[in-house]
Amino acid sequence: MEGSYFSSEEVLQLQSQFDSLIMLKMTHDAGFDICSISINYISNPYYFDSDDQLSVFYECISRIFGSYEIDEREFEETGGESITLTLPFPQMSELLSLLSPKEESMIIQRINQMMRIDSNYGDREMTGKLSSDGLVISFLGYSDDNHTFLAQLLKIRYAVQELIDSKKEKLMQRLRSVLIHKIGQELLSTKIKTEAAKDPVQDQALDVTICSSAVQQDTFLSKKTKNHREADEVA
């Protein structure tokens, strides 16, 4: 029986298609819409090349980050490319506003480190840094596993969002503690003022009662003494 095999060109096509399918699934599973506005998966139904693969890669980036801007791009003779993109990332600005200067320095360093990663199948590498405009990332070389880079960008996005949520939760806990303490202080202050306002009235009422009793007692004794005197005089 004659064996069948794939040519090297067909293998590359299958790898590119598989890589693209993974990127589409990752984007969909991350909660980004790829259905209402479909992504052009194959431009040529008879041939799937690296250009189609890169097209899917950049389109997935656009869906995840909203858009991207190409700063520089050059194609290499080996089939790879050198490209620098700027990805809008307002979440990073939000996070930095919640951090102390020390924390900010540590987080920026960590994010910049996360943006450096090499391809598992090919010579492509990704580097990047944070800027005031967002993430500035550069790719150099050719790769059959662009989903590796997309997964790393999603990881960065998740990490930043988790830090934002954690910082906001801690901030809300502090605010609740401060609010509860303030309410407690106000209630205590109100109670003290109320008691202080009641005491003089009670003391005054007590003084009036005592004085009234004393006058009545004195009047009774005076009348009794006067009656005794009158009785003695009559006798």
Secondary structure as a PSIPRED ss2 file (coil, helix, strand):
# PSIPRED VFORMAT (PSIPRED V4.0)

   1 M C   1.000  0.000  0.000
   2 E C   1.000  0.000  0.000
   3 G C   1.000  0.000  0.000
   4 S C   1.000  0.000  0.000
   5 Y C   1.000  0.000  0.000
   6 F C   1.000  0.000  0.000
   7 S C   1.000  0.000  0.000
   8 S H   0.000  1.000  0.000
   9 E H   0.000  1.000  0.000
  10 E H   0.000  1.000  0.000
  11 V H   0.000  1.000  0.000
  12 L H   0.000  1.000  0.000
  13 Q H   0.000  1.000  0.000
  14 L H   0.000  1.000  0.000
  15 Q H   0.000  1.000  0.000
  16 S H   0.000  1.000  0.000
  17 Q H   0.000  1.000  0.000
  18 F H   0.000  1.000  0.000
  19 D H   0.000  1.000  0.000
  20 S H   0.000  1.000  0.000
  21 L H   0.000  1.000  0.000
  22 I H   0.000  1.000  0.000
  23 M H   0.000  1.000  0.000
  24 L H   0.000  1.000  0.000
  25 K H   0.000  1.000  0.000
  26 M H   0.000  1.000  0.000
  27 T H   0.000  1.000  0.000
  28 H H   0.000  1.000  0.000
  29 D H   0.000  1.000  0.000
  30 A C   1.000  0.000  0.000
  31 G C   1.000  0.000  0.000
  32 F C   1.000  0.000  0.000
  33 D C   1.000  0.000  0.000
  34 I C   1.000  0.000  0.000
  35 C C   1.000  0.000  0.000
  36 S C   1.000  0.000  0.000
  37 I C   1.000  0.000  0.000
  38 S C   1.000  0.000  0.000
  39 I C   1.000  0.000  0.000
  40 N C   1.000  0.000  0.000
  41 Y C   1.000  0.000  0.000
  42 I C   1.000  0.000  0.000
  43 S C   1.000  0.000  0.000
  44 N C   1.000  0.000  0.000
  45 P C   1.000  0.000  0.000
  46 Y C   1.000  0.000  0.000
  47 Y C   1.000  0.000  0.000
  48 F C   1.000  0.000  0.000
  49 D C   1.000  0.000  0.000
  50 S H   0.000  1.000  0.000
  51 D H   0.000  1.000  0.000
  52 D H   0.000  1.000  0.000
  53 Q H   0.000  1.000  0.000
  54 L H   0.000  1.000  0.000
  55 S H   0.000  1.000  0.000
  56 V H   0.000  1.000  0.000
  57 F H   0.000  1.000  0.000
  58 Y H   0.000  1.000  0.000
  59 E H   0.000  1.000  0.000
  60 C H   0.000  1.000  0.000
  61 I H   0.000  1.000  0.000
  62 S H   0.000  1.000  0.000
  63 R H   0.000  1.000  0.000
  64 I H   0.000  1.000  0.000
  65 F H   0.000  1.000  0.000
  66 G C   1.000  0.000  0.000
  67 S C   1.000  0.000  0.000
  68 Y C   1.000  0.000  0.000
  69 E E   0.000  0.000  1.000
  70 I E   0.000  0.000  1.000
  71 D E   0.000  0.000  1.000
  72 E E   0.000  0.000  1.000
  73 R E   0.000  0.000  1.000
  74 E E   0.000  0.000  1.000
  75 F E   0.000  0.000  1.000
  76 E C   1.000  0.000  0.000
  77 E C   1.000  0.000  0.000
  78 T C   1.000  0.000  0.000
  79 G C   1.000  0.000  0.000
  80 G C   1.000  0.000  0.000
  81 E E   0.000  0.000  1.000
  82 S E   0.000  0.000  1.000
  83 I E   0.000  0.000  1.000
  84 T E   0.000  0.000  1.000
  85 L E   0.000  0.000  1.000
  86 T E   0.000  0.000  1.000
  87 L E   0.000  0.000  1.000
  88 P C   1.000  0.000  0.000
  89 F C   1.000  0.000  0.000
  90 P H   0.000  1.000  0.000
  91 Q H   0.000  1.000  0.000
  92 M H   0.000  1.000  0.000
  93 S H   0.000  1.000  0.000
  94 E H   0.000  1.000  0.000
  95 L H   0.000  1.000  0.000
  96 L H   0.000  1.000  0.000
  97 S C   1.000  0.000  0.000
  98 L C   1.000  0.000  0.000
  99 L C   1.000  0.000  0.000
 100 S C   1.000  0.000  0.000
 101 P H   0.000  1.000  0.000
 102 K H   0.000  1.000  0.000
 103 E H   0.000  1.000  0.000
 104 E H   0.000  1.000  0.000
 105 S H   0.000  1.000  0.000
 106 M H   0.000  1.000  0.000
 107 I H   0.000  1.000  0.000
 108 I H   0.000  1.000  0.000
 109 Q H   0.000  1.000  0.000
 110 R H   0.000  1.000  0.000
 111 I H   0.000  1.000  0.000
 112 N H   0.000  1.000  0.000
 113 Q H   0.000  1.000  0.000
 114 M H   0.000  1.000  0.000
 115 M C   1.000  0.000  0.000
 116 R C   1.000  0.000  0.000
 117 I E   0.000  0.000  1.000
 118 D E   0.000  0.000  1.000
 119 S C   1.000  0.000  0.000
 120 N C   1.000  0.000  0.000
 121 Y C   1.000  0.000  0.000
 122 G E   0.000  0.000  1.000
 123 D C   1.000  0.000  0.000
 124 R C   1.000  0.000  0.000
 125 E E   0.000  0.000  1.000
 126 M E   0.000  0.000  1.000
 127 T E   0.000  0.000  1.000
 128 G E   0.000  0.000  1.000
 129 K E   0.000  0.000  1.000
 130 L E   0.000  0.000  1.000
 131 S E   0.000  0.000  1.000
 132 S C   1.000  0.000  0.000
 133 D C   1.000  0.000  0.000
 134 G E   0.000  0.000  1.000
 135 L E   0.000  0.000  1.000
 136 V E   0.000  0.000  1.000
 137 I E   0.000  0.000  1.000
 138 S E   0.000  0.000  1.000
 139 F E   0.000  0.000  1.000
 140 L E   0.000  0.000  1.000
 141 G E   0.000  0.000  1.000
 142 Y C   1.000  0.000  0.000
 143 S E   0.000  0.000  1.000
 144 D C   1.000  0.000  0.000
 145 D C   1.000  0.000  0.000
 146 N H   0.000  1.000  0.000
 147 H H   0.000  1.000  0.000
 148 T H   0.000  1.000  0.000
 149 F H   0.000  1.000  0.000
 150 L H   0.000  1.000  0.000
 151 A H   0.000  1.000  0.000
 152 Q H   0.000  1.000  0.000
 153 L H   0.000  1.000  0.000
 154 L H   0.000  1.000  0.000
 155 K H   0.000  1.000  0.000
 156 I H   0.000  1.000  0.000
 157 R H   0.000  1.000  0.000
 158 Y H   0.000  1.000  0.000
 159 A H   0.000  1.000  0.000
 160 V H   0.000  1.000  0.000
 161 Q H   0.000  1.000  0.000
 162 E H   0.000  1.000  0.000
 163 L H   0.000  1.000  0.000
 164 I H   0.000  1.000  0.000
 165 D H   0.000  1.000  0.000
 166 S H   0.000  1.000  0.000
 167 K H   0.000  1.000  0.000
 168 K H   0.000  1.000  0.000
 169 E H   0.000  1.000  0.000
 170 K H   0.000  1.000  0.000
 171 L H   0.000  1.000  0.000
 172 M H   0.000  1.000  0.000
 173 Q H   0.000  1.000  0.000
 174 R H   0.000  1.000  0.000
 175 L H   0.000  1.000  0.000
 176 R H   0.000  1.000  0.000
 177 S H   0.000  1.000  0.000
 178 V H   0.000  1.000  0.000
 179 L H   0.000  1.000  0.000
 180 I H   0.000  1.000  0.000
 181 H H   0.000  1.000  0.000
 182 K H   0.000  1.000  0.000
 183 I H   0.000  1.000  0.000
 184 G H   0.000  1.000  0.000
 185 Q H   0.000  1.000  0.000
 186 E H   0.000  1.000  0.000
 187 L H   0.000  1.000  0.000
 188 L H   0.000  1.000  0.000
 189 S H   0.000  1.000  0.000
 190 T H   0.000  1.000  0.000
 191 K H   0.000  1.000  0.000
 192 I H   0.000  1.000  0.000
 193 K H   0.000  1.000  0.000
 194 T H   0.000  1.000  0.000
 195 E H   0.000  1.000  0.000
 196 A H   0.000  1.000  0.000
 197 A H   0.000  1.000  0.000
 198 K H   0.000  1.000  0.000
 199 D H   0.000  1.000  0.000
 200 P H   0.000  1.000  0.000
 201 V H   0.000  1.000  0.000
 202 Q H   0.000  1.000  0.000
 203 D H   0.000  1.000  0.000
 204 Q H   0.000  1.000  0.000
 205 A H   0.000  1.000  0.000
 206 L H   0.000  1.000  0.000
 207 D H   0.000  1.000  0.000
 208 V H   0.000  1.000  0.000
 209 T H   0.000  1.000  0.000
 210 I H   0.000  1.000  0.000
 211 C H   0.000  1.000  0.000
 212 S H   0.000  1.000  0.000
 213 S H   0.000  1.000  0.000
 214 A H   0.000  1.000  0.000
 215 V H   0.000  1.000  0.000
 216 Q H   0.000  1.000  0.000
 217 Q H   0.000  1.000  0.000
 218 D H   0.000  1.000  0.000
 219 T H   0.000  1.000  0.000
 220 F H   0.000  1.000  0.000
 221 L H   0.000  1.000  0.000
 222 S H   0.000  1.000  0.000
 223 K H   0.000  1.000  0.000
 224 K H   0.000  1.000  0.000
 225 T H   0.000  1.000  0.000
 226 K H   0.000  1.000  0.000
 227 N H   0.000  1.000  0.000
 228 H H   0.000  1.000  0.000
 229 R H   0.000  1.000  0.000
 230 E H   0.000  1.000  0.000
 231 A H   0.000  1.000  0.000
 232 D H   0.000  1.000  0.000
 233 E H   0.000  1.000  0.000
 234 V H   0.000  1.000  0.000
 235 A C   1.000  0.000  0.000
